[in-house]
Amino acid sequence: MGAETLRLVTRRGCHLCDLVEEPLLELALARGITVQHCEVDEDAALRDSYDQRVPVLLRGDEVLAEGRFDPEAALQSVISARDRFTIQ
């Protein structure tokens, strides 16, 4: 099974984004999860969907967390799902 890839939608100057981004990226790296950073104001589709909701953590089109959230808890749901499908 390949590494999980998530998207983190943020905005420059957003204090909530600043609070969650660095801890989330560090935790994800330590757990083998790739996080793609997406700037909401550089993509019209992202802006239409998540403009006032940033930061938003996505797995595909599924919103895992948004606004003020705990990076550890958000990643734990990804890890739990991954572990359920890992063949031992």
Biotite code that builds the C-alpha atoms (Angstrom):
import biotite.structure as struc

atoms = struc.array([
    struc.Atom([0.000, 0.000, 0.000], chain_id="A", res_id=1, res_name="MET", atom_name="CA", element="C"),
    struc.Atom([1.433, 3.443, -0.935], chain_id="A", res_id=2, res_name="GLY", atom_name="CA", element="C"),
    struc.Atom([1.870, 6.370, 1.360], chain_id="A", res_id=3, res_name="ALA", atom_name="CA", element="C"),
    struc.Atom([-1.248, 8.304, 2.261], chain_id="A", res_id=4, res_name="GLU", atom_name="CA", element="C"),
    struc.Atom([-1.422, 11.775, 0.695], chain_id="A", res_id=5, res_name="THR", atom_name="CA", element="C"),
    struc.Atom([-3.506, 14.548, 2.231], chain_id="A", res_id=6, res_name="LEU", atom_name="CA", element="C"),
    struc.Atom([-4.075, 18.150, 1.179], chain_id="A", res_id=7, res_name="ARG", atom_name="CA", element="C"),
    struc.Atom([-3.898, 21.065, 3.577], chain_id="A", res_id=8, res_name="LEU", atom_name="CA", element="C"),
    struc.Atom([-5.762, 24.095, 2.265], chain_id="A", res_id=9, res_name="VAL", atom_name="CA", element="C"),
    struc.Atom([-4.529, 27.334, 3.845], chain_id="A", res_id=10, res_name="THR", atom_name="CA", element="C"),
    struc.Atom([-4.333, 31.075, 3.278], chain_id="A", res_id=11, res_name="ARG", atom_name="CA", element="C"),
    struc.Atom([-1.385, 33.394, 3.772], chain_id="A", res_id=12, res_name="ARG", atom_name="CA", element="C"),
    struc.Atom([-1.931, 35.582, 6.830], chain_id="A", res_id=13, res_name="GLY", atom_name="CA", element="C"),
    struc.Atom([-4.497, 33.204, 8.391], chain_id="A", res_id=14, res_name="CYS", atom_name="CA", element="C"),
    struc.Atom([-3.671, 32.795, 12.101], chain_id="A", res_id=15, res_name="HIS", atom_name="CA", element="C"),
    struc.Atom([-5.496, 29.454, 12.361], chain_id="A", res_id=16, res_name="LEU", atom_name="CA", element="C"),
    struc.Atom([-3.553, 28.169, 9.356], chain_id="A", res_id=17, res_name="CYS", atom_name="CA", element="C"),
    struc.Atom([-0.297, 29.263, 10.964], chain_id="A", res_id=18, res_name="ASP", atom_name="CA", element="C"),
    struc.Atom([-1.199, 27.454, 14.194], chain_id="A", res_id=19, res_name="LEU", atom_name="CA", element="C"),
    struc.Atom([-1.956, 24.113, 12.560], chain_id="A", res_id=20, res_name="VAL", atom_name="CA", element="C"),
    struc.Atom([0.405, 23.928, 9.577], chain_id="A", res_id=21, res_name="GLU", atom_name="CA", element="C"),
    struc.Atom([3.828, 23.307, 11.132], chain_id="A", res_id=22, res_name="GLU", atom_name="CA", element="C"),
    struc.Atom([2.690, 20.787, 13.777], chain_id="A", res_id=23, res_name="PRO", atom_name="CA", element="C"),
    struc.Atom([0.600, 18.938, 11.192], chain_id="A", res_id=24, res_name="LEU", atom_name="CA", element="C"),
    struc.Atom([3.476, 18.690, 8.720], chain_id="A", res_id=25, res_name="LEU", atom_name="CA", element="C"),
    struc.Atom([5.885, 17.464, 11.411], chain_id="A", res_id=26, res_name="GLU", atom_name="CA", element="C"),
    struc.Atom([3.446, 14.848, 12.710], chain_id="A", res_id=27, res_name="LEU", atom_name="CA", element="C"),
    struc.Atom([2.582, 13.677, 9.198], chain_id="A", res_id=28, res_name="ALA", atom_name="CA", element="C"),
    struc.Atom([6.246, 13.299, 8.239], chain_id="A", res_id=29, res_name="LEU", atom_name="CA", element="C"),
    struc.Atom([6.929, 11.235, 11.354], chain_id="A", res_id=30, res_name="ALA", atom_name="CA", element="C"),
    struc.Atom([4.018, 8.941, 10.447], chain_id="A", res_id=31, res_name="ARG", atom_name="CA", element="C"),
    struc.Atom([4.825, 8.497, 6.759], chain_id="A", res_id=32, res_name="GLY", atom_name="CA", element="C"),
    struc.Atom([1.940, 10.653, 5.561], chain_id="A", res_id=33, res_name="ILE", atom_name="CA", element="C"),
    struc.Atom([2.485, 13.129, 2.736], chain_id="A", res_id=34, res_name="THR", atom_name="CA", element="C"),
    struc.Atom([0.756, 16.496, 3.025], chain_id="A", res_id=35, res_name="VAL", atom_name="CA", element="C"),
    struc.Atom([0.370, 18.630, -0.076], chain_id="A", res_id=36, res_name="GLN", atom_name="CA", element="C"),
    struc.Atom([0.029, 22.324, 0.763], chain_id="A", res_id=37, res_name="HIS", atom_name="CA", element="C"),
    struc.Atom([-2.649, 24.164, -1.236], chain_id="A", res_id=38, res_name="CYS", atom_name="CA", element="C"),
    struc.Atom([-3.143, 27.930, -1.178], chain_id="A", res_id=39, res_name="GLU", atom_name="CA", element="C"),
    struc.Atom([-6.889, 28.651, -1.253], chain_id="A", res_id=40, res_name="VAL", atom_name="CA", element="C"),
    struc.Atom([-6.480, 32.004, -3.019], chain_id="A", res_id=41, res_name="ASP", atom_name="CA", element="C"),
    struc.Atom([-4.494, 30.480, -5.892], chain_id="A", res_id=42, res_name="GLU", atom_name="CA", element="C"),
    struc.Atom([-7.192, 28.017, -6.974], chain_id="A", res_id=43, res_name="ASP", atom_name="CA", element="C"),
    struc.Atom([-10.716, 29.130, -7.867], chain_id="A", res_id=44, res_name="ALA", atom_name="CA", element="C"),
    struc.Atom([-12.253, 25.729, -7.093], chain_id="A", res_id=45, res_name="ALA", atom_name="CA", element="C"),
    struc.Atom([-10.641, 25.616, -3.650], chain_id="A", res_id=46, res_name="LEU", atom_name="CA", element="C"),
    struc.Atom([-11.713, 29.202, -2.981], chain_id="A", res_id=47, res_name="ARG", atom_name="CA", element="C"),
    struc.Atom([-15.301, 28.389, -3.975], chain_id="A", res_id=48, res_name="ASP", atom_name="CA", element="C"),
    struc.Atom([-15.390, 25.412, -1.607], chain_id="A", res_id=49, res_name="SER", atom_name="CA", element="C"),
    struc.Atom([-13.225, 26.445, 1.346], chain_id="A", res_id=50, res_name="TYR", atom_name="CA", element="C"),
    struc.Atom([-12.798, 30.241, 1.315], chain_id="A", res_id=51, res_name="ASP", atom_name="CA", element="C"),
    struc.Atom([-14.017, 30.941, 4.859], chain_id="A", res_id=52, res_name="GLN", atom_name="CA", element="C"),
    struc.Atom([-13.297, 27.442, 6.200], chain_id="A", res_id=53, res_name="ARG", atom_name="CA", element="C"),
    struc.Atom([-9.475, 27.398, 6.155], chain_id="A", res_id=54, res_name="VAL", atom_name="CA", element="C"),
    struc.Atom([-7.441, 25.634, 7.280], chain_id="A", res_id=55, res_name="PRO", atom_name="CA", element="C"),
    struc.Atom([-8.994, 22.504, 5.787], chain_id="A", res_id=56, res_name="VAL", atom_name="CA", element="C"),
    struc.Atom([-7.411, 19.042, 5.811], chain_id="A", res_id=57, res_name="LEU", atom_name="CA", element="C"),
    struc.Atom([-8.604, 16.825, 2.957], chain_id="A", res_id=58, res_name="LEU", atom_name="CA", element="C"),
    struc.Atom([-8.218, 13.193, 1.965], chain_id="A", res_id=59, res_name="ARG", atom_name="CA", element="C"),
    struc.Atom([-9.373, 13.248, -1.636], chain_id="A", res_id=60, res_name="GLY", atom_name="CA", element="C"),
    struc.Atom([-12.601, 15.239, -1.441], chain_id="A", res_id=61, res_name="ASP", atom_name="CA", element="C"),
    struc.Atom([-13.319, 14.184, 2.149], chain_id="A", res_id=62, res_name="GLU", atom_name="CA", element="C"),
    struc.Atom([-12.930, 16.924, 4.750], chain_id="A", res_id=63, res_name="VAL", atom_name="CA", element="C"),
    struc.Atom([-11.050, 15.436, 7.704], chain_id="A", res_id=64, res_name="LEU", atom_name="CA", element="C"),
    struc.Atom([-10.797, 18.644, 9.723], chain_id="A", res_id=65, res_name="ALA", atom_name="CA", element="C"),
    struc.Atom([-11.301, 22.372, 9.324], chain_id="A", res_id=66, res_name="GLU", atom_name="CA", element="C"),
    struc.Atom([-10.958, 25.631, 11.203], chain_id="A", res_id=67, res_name="GLY", atom_name="CA", element="C"),
    struc.Atom([-9.404, 25.233, 14.632], chain_id="A", res_id=68, res_name="ARG", atom_name="CA", element="C"),
    struc.Atom([-8.450, 21.553, 14.887], chain_id="A", res_id=69, res_name="PHE", atom_name="CA", element="C"),
    struc.Atom([-5.975, 19.303, 16.642], chain_id="A", res_id=70, res_name="ASP", atom_name="CA", element="C"),
    struc.Atom([-3.417, 18.046, 14.096], chain_id="A", res_id=71, res_name="PRO", atom_name="CA", element="C"),
    struc.Atom([-2.713, 14.890, 16.121], chain_id="A", res_id=72, res_name="GLU", atom_name="CA", element="C"),
    struc.Atom([-6.383, 13.920, 16.293], chain_id="A", res_id=73, res_name="ALA", atom_name="CA", element="C"),
    struc.Atom([-6.899, 14.631, 12.583], chain_id="A", res_id=74, res_name="ALA", atom_name="CA", element="C"),
    struc.Atom([-3.970, 12.424, 11.605], chain_id="A", res_id=75, res_name="LEU", atom_name="CA", element="C"),
    struc.Atom([-5.006, 9.686, 14.004], chain_id="A", res_id=76, res_name="GLN", atom_name="CA", element="C"),
    struc.Atom([-8.162, 9.082, 11.968], chain_id="A", res_id=77, res_name="SER", atom_name="CA", element="C"),
    struc.Atom([-6.010, 8.651, 8.853], chain_id="A", res_id=78, res_name="VAL", atom_name="CA", element="C"),
    struc.Atom([-3.645, 6.275, 10.651], chain_id="A", res_id=79, res_name="ILE", atom_name="CA", element="C"),
    struc.Atom([-6.531, 4.236, 12.073], chain_id="A", res_id=80, res_name="SER", atom_name="CA", element="C"),
    struc.Atom([-8.105, 3.871, 8.633], chain_id="A", res_id=81, res_name="ALA", atom_name="CA", element="C"),
    struc.Atom([-4.762, 2.910, 7.092], chain_id="A", res_id=82, res_name="ARG", atom_name="CA", element="C"),
    struc.Atom([-4.109, 0.314, 9.782], chain_id="A", res_id=83, res_name="ASP", atom_name="CA", element="C"),
    struc.Atom([-7.527, -1.309, 9.221], chain_id="A", res_id=84, res_name="ARG", atom_name="CA", element="C"),
    struc.Atom([-6.593, -2.004, 5.598], chain_id="A", res_id=85, res_name="PHE", atom_name="CA", element="C"),
    struc.Atom([-2.993, -3.113, 6.137], chain_id="A", res_id=86, res_name="THR", atom_name="CA", element="C"),
    struc.Atom([-2.510, -6.833, 5.619], chain_id="A", res_id=87, res_name="ILE", atom_name="CA", element="C"),
    struc.Atom([-0.332, -8.298, 8.382], chain_id="A", res_id=88, res_name="GLN", atom_name="CA", element="C"),
])
